[in-house]
Amino acid sequence: MTVYLPIAELSVNILIILGMGAAVGFLSGMFGVGGGFLITPLLIFYNIPPVVAVATGANQVVASSISGAITHFRRGTLDMKLGSVLLVGGLAGATVGVWIFSWLRRLGQLDLFISLLYVVLLGTIGILMLQESLRAMRRAKTNQALPLKRPGQHNWVHRLPLKMRFKKSKIYLSAIPVVALGFGIGILTSIMGVGGGFIMVPAMIYLLRIPTSVVVGTSLFQIIFVTAYTTMVQAATNYSVDIVLATILMVAGVIGAQYGVRVGQKLRGEQLRALLALLVLAVGIRLAIGLVVTPDDIYSVSVGGLSY
């Protein structure tokens, strides 16, 4: 059973696309991530042009982030002021990222750049997460206490100027690193089609020392608007958002997420992190293999930025 994707300009098996969306939705619900860093490589593996995969994959992130942000808002674990400052940097970064995306597309190097960026990013994140989760599991076996880094402990970030008081997070912090973090995540969102939560959440906890209770909800708040903005700009600038593909992925993702949440509640935190780390590493290794193995078709034809 096939369906034609008008922007990608190819026919795909709708069951495979539904399966991808449901699988990423399941993992999103299970691990609490947006899933953009998984759905984009999977679409590329299925021969969806990277231009379309990046721009359309952001829709999956928007859909999964909205419900999560609403839940955190109701629970009072969303810092609107902090999220708004992050959003300022995120929108600026997304604008710059779309310009870089268009520039690389004109040079004909976009596919290579996206693959290399994913290999480096997923490999680094996966190794760090796996090391941390294995240490946590060893500590759990020996009943060793975890040394805590309390919010409010100061580092060089807290000595920067332009300080603002974020009452919900109970911190007094310079706006400079917050805007800079949002800016960097905005660039990644435009170029890679990810929400960036898997980078933003650790940075907010360990670098900015923001309380964990408000980090996830605030991160989701920023991700919603930056990914939505990126999707609209990509559609207007590069004409690369495939609405048919996006709709199929979102419907399947919402269904898969419901089951993922139930499974995730039955596993311990360090086990979840270890499984996610292995998944991230597997995707990164698969992309790396694709970069070094000789393709079946050595030559490809590029029409309007889409490679065939």
matplotlib code that plots the C-alpha trace (Angstrom):
import matplotlib.pyplot as plt

x = [0.0, 1.7, 1.2, 2.7, 4.7, 4.3, 7.3, 9.7, 8.4, 8.4, 6.0, 6.4, 4.9, 2.4, 2.7, 6.5, 6.0, 3.3, 5.6, 8.4, 6.1, 4.7, 8.1, 9.5, 6.4, 6.8, 10.4, 9.4, 6.8, 9.2, 12.3, 10.7, 12.4, 11.0, 12.2, 13.5, 17.1, 15.6, 12.9, 15.2, 17.9, 15.2, 13.6, 17.0, 17.6, 14.3, 15.6, 13.6, 15.8, 17.6, 16.2, 12.7, 13.5, 15.0, 12.2, 9.3, 10.8, 10.4, 6.6, 6.9, 8.7, 6.0, 3.3, 5.0, 6.1, 2.8, 1.1, 4.1, 4.3, 0.6, 1.0, 4.0, 2.1, -0.8, 1.6, 3.4, 6.7, 7.1, 9.1, 7.5, 10.0, 13.0, 11.3, 10.7, 14.4, 15.4, 12.9, 14.4, 17.8, 16.0, 14.2, 17.3, 19.3, 16.6, 16.7, 20.5, 20.2, 17.7, 20.1, 23.0, 20.7, 19.8, 23.5, 24.6, 21.8, 23.0, 26.6, 25.3, 26.9, 23.7, 23.3, 27.0, 26.9, 23.7, 25.0, 28.4, 26.7, 24.4, 27.3, 29.4, 26.5, 24.8, 28.1, 29.2, 25.8, 25.4, 28.8, 28.4, 24.9, 26.0, 28.9, 26.7, 24.0, 26.4, 28.0, 24.5, 23.6, 26.9, 26.1, 22.6, 24.0, 26.5, 24.0, 26.5, 25.1, 25.0, 26.9, 24.4, 25.0, 22.5, 20.9, 22.4, 26.0, 27.9, 30.3, 31.7, 28.3, 26.8, 29.5, 28.3, 26.4, 22.8, 21.4, 17.7, 15.6, 13.6, 11.2, 9.7, 13.2, 14.4, 17.6, 19.3, 21.2, 22.6, 20.5, 23.6, 24.1, 20.4, 20.1, 23.3, 21.9, 18.6, 20.5, 22.6, 19.6, 17.7, 20.6, 20.5, 16.7, 16.9, 19.8, 19.1, 15.3, 15.6, 14.0, 17.4, 16.0, 18.6, 21.3, 19.3, 18.1, 21.6, 23.0, 20.3, 20.9, 24.7, 25.8, 23.1, 22.2, 18.5, 16.3, 15.5, 11.8, 11.3, 13.9, 11.8, 8.7, 10.6, 12.6, 9.4, 7.9, 10.9, 11.0, 7.3, 7.7, 11.2, 10.3, 7.0, 8.8, 11.5, 8.8, 7.1, 10.3, 11.6, 8.3, 8.4, 12.1, 13.1, 9.7, 10.8, 8.0, 5.9, 2.5, 1.4, 4.5, 4.2, 0.5, 1.2, 4.1, 2.2, -0.9, 1.3, 3.5, 0.7, -0.6, 2.8, 3.6, 0.7, 2.1, 5.7, 4.7, 3.2, 6.4, 8.6, 6.9, 8.0, 11.7, 14.2, 15.8, 19.3, 17.9, 16.0, 19.1, 21.2, 18.6, 18.4, 22.2, 22.4, 19.7, 21.4, 24.8, 23.1, 21.6, 25.0, 26.9, 24.4, 24.9, 28.6, 28.6, 26.5, 29.2, 32.1, 30.5, 30.4, 26.7, 24.9, 24.5, 27.7, 26.2, 23.0, 21.0, 20.0, 16.9, 15.8, 18.0, 16.5, 18.9, 17.8]
y = [0.0, 3.1, 6.9, 9.6, 12.4, 15.5, 17.4, 14.5, 13.5, 9.7, 7.0, 5.2, 2.3, 3.9, 1.0, 1.6, 5.3, 4.6, 2.1, 4.6, 7.3, 4.8, 3.5, 7.0, 8.0, 5.0, 5.9, 9.5, 8.5, 6.0, 8.2, 11.7, 13.0, 14.8, 12.1, 14.5, 13.1, 9.6, 10.3, 12.3, 9.6, 6.9, 8.9, 9.3, 5.6, 5.1, 7.3, 10.4, 13.3, 14.8, 18.3, 17.0, 14.7, 17.6, 20.1, 17.6, 15.8, 19.0, 18.5, 15.3, 17.3, 20.0, 17.4, 15.5, 18.6, 20.4, 17.8, 17.5, 21.3, 21.6, 18.9, 20.7, 24.0, 22.5, 21.0, 24.4, 23.1, 25.4, 28.7, 31.0, 33.8, 31.5, 29.9, 33.2, 34.2, 30.9, 31.5, 34.8, 33.1, 30.1, 32.2, 34.1, 30.8, 29.2, 32.1, 31.8, 28.0, 28.3, 30.6, 28.1, 25.3, 27.2, 28.0, 24.4, 23.3, 25.7, 24.4, 20.8, 19.7, 19.6, 15.8, 15.2, 17.9, 16.6, 13.1, 14.1, 16.3, 13.5, 11.0, 13.4, 14.5, 11.1, 9.4, 11.9, 12.1, 8.3, 7.5, 10.1, 8.9, 5.2, 6.0, 7.9, 5.3, 2.4, 4.3, 4.9, 1.2, 0.2, 2.7, 1.3, -2.3, -1.2, 1.2, 4.1, 7.6, 9.9, 13.2, 15.9, 19.2, 21.6, 24.4, 27.7, 26.4, 29.0, 28.6, 31.1, 31.3, 33.0, 35.7, 37.1, 40.5, 41.3, 39.2, 38.4, 36.8, 33.8, 33.3, 30.0, 28.4, 30.3, 31.4, 34.8, 34.3, 36.2, 36.3, 35.9, 32.1, 31.5, 33.3, 31.7, 28.2, 29.0, 30.4, 27.2, 24.9, 27.1, 26.5, 22.7, 22.7, 24.3, 22.2, 18.8, 18.8, 18.2, 19.9, 19.9, 18.8, 16.1, 18.8, 21.6, 19.7, 18.5, 22.1, 23.7, 21.3, 21.0, 24.3, 26.8, 24.9, 25.2, 23.0, 19.7, 20.1, 23.0, 22.0, 19.6, 21.7, 24.9, 23.1, 21.8, 25.3, 26.6, 23.6, 24.1, 27.6, 27.2, 24.0, 25.5, 28.6, 26.5, 24.5, 27.6, 29.2, 26.0, 25.7, 29.4, 29.5, 26.0, 24.5, 21.3, 20.5, 17.5, 17.8, 14.3, 12.8, 15.0, 14.1, 10.3, 10.6, 12.8, 10.5, 7.4, 9.2, 10.2, 6.6, 5.2, 7.7, 6.5, 3.0, 4.2, 6.1, 2.9, 0.9, 3.7, 3.8, 0.2, 0.8, 2.6, 5.9, 4.5, 1.6, 4.0, 6.1, 3.1, 1.9, 5.3, 5.6, 2.3, 3.4, 6.7, 4.9, 2.4, 5.2, 7.1, 3.9, 3.2, 6.7, 6.4, 3.1, 4.9, 7.5, 5.1, 2.2, 2.5, 3.2, 1.1, 4.2, 6.1, 9.0, 10.9, 13.6, 16.7, 18.6, 21.6, 20.6, 17.0, 14.2, 11.1]
z = [0.0, -1.3, -0.9, -3.0, -1.2, -3.3, -2.0, -1.7, -5.2, -4.6, -3.5, -0.2, 1.6, 4.1, 6.5, 6.8, 7.4, 10.0, 11.7, 11.8, 13.3, 15.9, 16.8, 17.4, 19.2, 21.4, 22.2, 22.7, 25.4, 26.9, 27.2, 27.4, 24.2, 21.2, 18.8, 16.1, 16.3, 15.6, 12.9, 10.6, 10.3, 9.8, 7.0, 5.4, 5.7, 3.8, 0.9, 1.8, 0.6, 3.6, 2.7, 3.2, 6.1, 8.2, 7.5, 7.9, 10.9, 13.0, 12.8, 14.8, 17.5, 17.7, 18.1, 20.9, 22.7, 22.9, 25.1, 27.3, 27.8, 28.7, 31.3, 32.9, 32.8, 34.7, 37.3, 37.7, 36.5, 33.6, 34.0, 31.4, 31.9, 31.5, 28.5, 26.9, 27.2, 25.7, 22.9, 22.0, 21.3, 19.7, 17.1, 16.2, 15.9, 13.8, 11.4, 11.0, 10.7, 7.9, 6.1, 6.6, 5.4, 2.2, 1.6, 2.0, -0.3, -3.0, -2.6, -3.0, 0.3, 2.5, 2.5, 3.5, 6.2, 7.8, 7.9, 9.4, 12.0, 13.1, 13.3, 15.5, 17.7, 18.2, 18.8, 21.4, 23.2, 23.1, 24.6, 27.4, 28.2, 28.2, 30.6, 33.0, 33.0, 33.6, 36.5, 37.9, 37.6, 39.4, 42.2, 42.5, 42.9, 45.6, 47.3, 46.8, 47.3, 44.3, 44.9, 44.3, 42.5, 44.1, 42.2, 43.4, 43.4, 41.3, 38.4, 35.8, 34.1, 37.2, 37.2, 33.8, 33.6, 32.6, 35.4, 35.6, 38.4, 37.5, 40.4, 39.2, 38.9, 42.1, 40.4, 39.7, 36.4, 33.5, 30.4, 28.2, 28.6, 28.4, 25.1, 23.8, 24.6, 22.9, 19.8, 19.5, 19.8, 17.2, 14.7, 15.3, 14.9, 11.4, 10.2, 11.7, 12.2, 16.0, 19.0, 20.8, 24.1, 24.4, 24.5, 26.2, 29.2, 30.3, 29.7, 31.8, 34.7, 34.7, 33.2, 34.3, 37.5, 36.9, 39.1, 37.4, 38.3, 35.8, 33.2, 31.1, 30.9, 30.1, 27.5, 25.8, 25.8, 23.9, 21.5, 20.5, 19.2, 17.7, 15.7, 14.6, 13.4, 11.7, 9.9, 8.6, 7.4, 5.8, 3.9, 2.7, 2.0, 0.8, 0.0, 1.8, 4.2, 3.0, 4.6, 3.6, 5.3, 8.3, 8.8, 8.7, 11.1, 13.6, 13.7, 14.2, 16.7, 19.0, 19.2, 19.8, 22.5, 24.7, 24.8, 25.3, 28.5, 30.0, 29.3, 30.5, 33.9, 34.6, 34.1, 36.4, 35.2, 34.7, 32.7, 30.4, 29.9, 29.0, 26.5, 24.9, 24.8, 22.9, 20.5, 19.8, 19.2, 16.9, 14.7, 14.7, 13.7, 10.9, 9.5, 9.8, 7.8, 5.1, 4.8, 4.2, 2.3, -1.5, -2.5, -5.1, -7.3, -7.4, -9.3, -8.5, -10.1, -8.2, -9.2, -7.2, -4.2, -4.1, -4.8, -6.8]

ax = plt.figure().add_subplot(projection="3d")
ax.plot(x, y, z, "-o")
ax.set_aspect("equal")
plt.show()
